[in-house]
Amino acid sequence: MQVPGQFDHPAWKTAISTVVTYSIILLIMTVLLFGVPYLLFSAL
């Protein structure tokens, strides 16, 4: 079994882009659901 030197198969690109996109969405949702209410209620 030979392991290729580069991961240029479309499945790898799809997997990496999926992980990056879900991470960005999770970060945005965390800021909106926890950061914004914290800032609103801590300012009062």
ABEGO torsion letter per residue (X at the ends): XBBBABBABAAAAAAAAAAAAAAAAAAAAAAAAAAAAAAAAAAX
